[in-house]
């Protein structure tokens, strides 16, 4: 599909929604712009994960869902803190790890019997 778009002040253009949907562009996504034989070519640039690979659309949806869940928990007040110092935060996290490990070891012992 092709579309004719108008170049606005400061060089801005609007990519029609049908084109954005076709290539999977969403709000806030990045595109690479390059000149190629007298044309401007825009190429979607997906997010890059820490392992160096690119997120698939399914992975991005999963991340969006987890973010929405976290925001909902925060809205409900299901949060930890605030912490006055980094040491308070560190101590809290260490306690959480100890509690999690003790729960796991108790369930493993109960299961072994």
GUGU-514389 format. One line per 3 residues: their letters; for each residue x, y, z of C-alpha. Coordinates in pm, 1 decimal, decimal comma, padded with zeros to 6 digits. Last residue first. Layout:
BEGIN
a = X/Y/Z | ...
***
This chain:
BEGIN
xxx = 00742,0/-03713,7/05337,0 | 00928,9/-03546,1/05051,1 | 00637,5/-03305,1/04982,0
xxx = 00649,1/-03166,2/05334,0 | 01025,1/-03114,9/05306,3 | 00988,0/-02942,0/04966,5
xxx = 00707,3/-02721,2/05100,2 | 00915,7/-02619,3/05400,9 | 01219,5/-02547,8/05179,8
xxx = 01012,6/-02329,9/04948,1 | 00857,5/-02130,4/05232,5 | 01203,5/-02079,4/05387,0
xxx = 01342,7/-01957,9/05054,5 | 01059,7/-01709,0/05003,1 | 01097,6/-01574,2/05355,2
xxx = 01474,5/-01534,6/05316,2 | 01431,9/-01359,6/04979,6 | 01171,8/-01119,0/05121,7
xxx = 01396,9/-01042,2/05418,7 | 01684,8/-00960,8/05181,1 | 01456,8/-00729,8/04981,6
xxx = 01351,0/-00541,1/05294,9 | 01712,4/-00501,7/05408,3 | 01809,5/-00361,6/05066,7
xxx = 01519,4/-00115,8/05070,3 | 01605,5/00002,8/05420,1 | 01970,1/00036,6/05311,8
xxx = 01868,7/00250,3/05013,4 | 01725,9/00498,0/05257,9 | 01387,0/00632,9/05366,3
xxx = 01190,2/00355,2/05200,6 | 00841,6/00411,7/05071,5 | 00774,0/00129,5/05086,6
xxx = 00609,2/-00170,2/04931,3 | 00309,8/-00152,3/04700,4 | -00043,6/-00287,8/04678,0
xxx = -00203,6/00056,8/04697,3 | -00483,2/-00026,3/04454,4 | -00332,9/00212,7/04196,5
xxx = 00005,5/00045,5/04245,3 | -00148,0/-00295,4/04176,1 | -00319,1/-00152,8/03864,4
xxx = 00010,8/-00006,8/03743,9 | 00177,5/-00343,7/03789,6 | -00098,0/-00519,8/03594,9
xxx = -00075,2/-00263,3/03312,2 | 00302,1/-00314,1/03300,0 | 00258,4/-00689,7/03288,8
xxx = 00006,7/-00656,7/03003,3 | 00236,8/-00420,0/02810,0 | 00523,6/-00665,1/02852,5
xxx = 00304,2/-00948,3/02723,6 | 00195,1/-00734,9/02426,4 | 00560,6/-00656,3/02351,4
xxx = 00649,1/-01025,8/02368,8 | 00367,4/-01107,7/02124,6 | 00483,3/-00831,1/01886,7
xxx = 00832,9/-00982,6/01897,1 | 01100,3/-00813,5/02104,2 | 01436,8/-00780,8/01932,5
xxx = 01755,0/-00956,8/02032,7 | 02052,8/-00806,9/02215,5 | 02006,3/-01004,8/02536,0
xxx = 01899,8/-00682,3/02706,7 | 01593,2/-00645,2/02485,7 | 01578,4/-00418,9/02181,5
xxx = 01257,3/-00234,9/02099,2 | 01156,7/-00255,4/01734,0 | 01293,6/-00017,9/01468,3
xxx = 01035,8/00035,3/01191,7 | 01199,5/00133,7/00858,9 | 01131,5/00466,2/00687,2
xxx = 01278,9/00513,8/00339,7 | 01316,9/00864,7/00198,1 | 01368,0/00852,6/-00176,1
xxx = 01631,4/01006,0/-00407,1 | 01821,7/00681,9/-00449,1 | 01795,0/00587,8/-00078,5
xxx = 01783,6/00849,6/00194,4 | 01740,5/00703,1/00540,2 | 01487,7/00721,9/00823,0
xxx = 01486,8/00461,0/01100,6 | 01156,5/00436,2/01282,0 | 01084,1/00443,4/01653,2
xxx = 00767,9/00346,6/01836,1 | 00601,5/00599,3/02068,8 | 00249,7/00523,0/01951,9
xxx = 00241,0/00197,8/01758,5 | 00391,6/00069,4/01436,1 | 00304,7/-00286,3/01331,1
xxx = 00388,0/-00264,9/00959,6 | 00030,4/-00296,5/00828,6 | -00114,1/-00115,5/01130,3
xxx = 00108,3/00187,4/01067,4 | 00022,1/00186,1/00696,5 | -00352,0/00172,6/00763,4
xxx = -00312,4/00443,2/01030,1 | -00167,4/00695,8/00785,7 | 00186,3/00813,1/00868,2
xxx = 00166,4/01180,2/00963,8 | 00455,8/01398,6/00849,7 | 00674,7/01652,7/01028,0
xxx = 00943,2/01844,6/00839,0 | 00951,8/02148,3/01073,9 | 00618,3/02266,6/00931,6
xxx = 00423,4/01988,6/00771,0 | 00517,8/01751,0/00489,6 | 00193,9/01628,2/00336,2
xxx = 00125,8/01259,1/00291,3 | 00059,0/01049,5/-00017,4 | -00006,2/00684,8/00058,3
xx = 00118,5/00353,7/-00071,9 | 00000,0/00000,0/00000,0
***
